[in-house]
Amino acid sequence: MNLKGPEGKSKPMLDSAFLSAAQLRSLAPPKLEVGQRYPLPEETARQLSIAMTHEGDAYYRMYPASVTQAKLEAEVIAVTDDRVEVRIAGTLEGKKKFGDNGEMEAQATFSGLLVLDRKGELQSLLAVCAGRYRNTRSNGNNTIGGLLEWRK
């Protein structure tokens, strides 16, 4: 089975983003009311940087410490008897140095949906990340795309 993309360069990658219990709780809105808007803490948003990685190679992976900007906003868009839906959107940017071998920069938009129960506990997360990266070893900008999925 050939896993390379149409240009023969891209390969699918599976990896994990790790959130502490406190970071998981920070995804919940202060009030479970439609229209409630709130920023996600930068510390939590940084953990989603794995979606900005273009390969499974740990050398090129964008780690949370490499994120230079993580601005994600959330808004409660629906509340029912048993669930709360929250839309998240924003941008992630990062820069990673490779010693004497140059650096990599990445910018991406992030959009997703959180589903919580009526107690505010996360039940699922589905998000996409799309953008570009550039490193001193490649020619020009290259596209990146990531999908984050989590279910309780």
C-alpha positions in Angstrom: 0.0 0.0 0.0 1.4 3.4 -1.0 0.8 6.1 1.6 2.4 8.9 -0.3 0.3 11.8 -1.4 -0.2 13.0 -5.0 3.2 14.7 -5.1 4.9 11.7 -3.6 6.0 13.6 -0.5 3.2 13.5 2.0 2.5 10.6 4.3 -0.3 10.3 6.9 0.8 10.5 10.5 -0.8 9.4 13.8 0.3 11.0 17.0 -1.1 12.2 20.3 -1.6 15.5 22.1 -1.5 15.3 25.8 -3.7 17.4 28.1 -3.6 17.4 31.9 -6.8 17.1 33.9 -6.6 20.9 34.5 -6.2 21.6 30.8 -9.1 19.4 30.0 -11.3 21.3 32.5 -10.1 24.6 30.9 -11.9 23.6 27.7 -15.3 24.0 29.5 -17.1 27.3 29.4 -17.6 29.4 32.5 -21.4 29.2 31.9 -23.3 26.6 30.0 -25.3 29.2 28.1 -25.6 29.7 24.3 -23.5 32.7 23.3 -21.0 32.3 26.1 -17.6 33.3 24.7 -14.2 32.7 26.3 -10.6 32.3 25.4 -8.9 29.0 25.8 -5.8 29.3 28.0 -2.6 29.6 26.0 -1.1 26.7 27.9 -3.9 24.4 26.8 -3.9 25.7 23.2 -0.2 25.1 22.9 -0.8 21.4 23.6 -2.7 21.2 20.2 0.5 22.0 18.3 0.8 18.5 17.0 -1.8 19.4 14.4 0.8 21.8 12.9 3.3 19.0 12.2 3.7 17.9 8.7 5.5 14.5 9.3 5.8 11.9 11.9 9.5 12.6 12.3 10.2 13.9 15.9 12.9 16.1 14.5 10.3 18.2 12.6 7.5 17.9 15.0 6.1 21.2 16.4 6.2 20.8 20.1 4.2 23.0 22.6 7.4 24.8 23.6 7.9 25.8 20.0 4.5 27.6 19.7 5.0 31.3 19.6 1.3 32.2 19.4 -1.7 30.2 20.5 -4.9 32.2 20.3 -8.0 30.0 20.4 -11.5 31.4 21.3 -14.5 29.3 22.2 -18.2 30.0 22.0 -21.1 27.9 23.2 -23.3 27.3 20.2 -25.9 24.8 21.5 -27.2 23.6 24.9 -29.7 20.7 25.1 -30.9 18.5 28.0 -27.9 16.3 27.8 -25.1 18.1 26.0 -23.3 21.4 25.3 -21.6 22.2 22.0 -18.8 24.6 21.9 -17.1 25.9 18.7 -13.4 26.7 18.9 -11.4 28.7 16.4 -8.2 30.7 16.1 -4.6 30.6 15.1 -1.5 28.7 16.1 2.0 29.8 15.1 5.4 28.3 15.9 9.1 28.5 15.3 11.6 25.8 15.8 15.4 26.1 15.5 17.5 23.2 14.3 20.9 24.3 15.7 23.2 25.3 12.8 20.8 23.7 10.3 18.3 26.6 10.2 14.7 26.8 11.5 11.1 25.9 10.7 8.2 28.3 11.0 4.5 27.3 10.9 1.2 29.2 10.8 -2.2 27.6 10.9 -5.9 28.3 11.5 -7.6 26.0 13.9 -11.3 25.2 14.0 -13.2 22.6 15.9 -16.2 21.4 18.0 -16.2 20.4 21.6 -19.1 18.4 23.1 -19.5 18.4 26.8 -22.1 16.9 29.1 -24.3 19.1 31.3 -21.7 18.9 34.1 -19.1 20.5 31.8 -17.1 17.3 31.3 -15.6 16.9 27.8 -17.2 14.1 25.8 -15.5 14.6 22.4 -13.3 17.0 20.4 -13.1 17.2 16.7 -10.9 19.8 15.1 -8.9 20.6 11.9 -5.8 22.6 11.5 -4.7 24.0 8.1 -1.8 26.2 7.2 1.7 26.5 5.9 5.2 25.8 7.1 8.6 26.9 5.9 12.0 25.6 6.8 15.4 26.6 5.6 15.9 23.2 4.1 12.8 23.3 1.8 11.9 25.5 -1.1 9.1 28.0 -0.3 6.0 27.3 1.8 4.5 23.9 2.2 1.0 23.1 3.2 0.1 21.4 6.5 -3.2 19.9 7.6 -4.1 18.1 10.8 -7.1 16.4 12.3 -7.5 16.1 16.1 -10.1 13.6 17.4 -10.9 12.5 20.9 -13.8 10.7 22.5 -14.4 9.8 26.1 
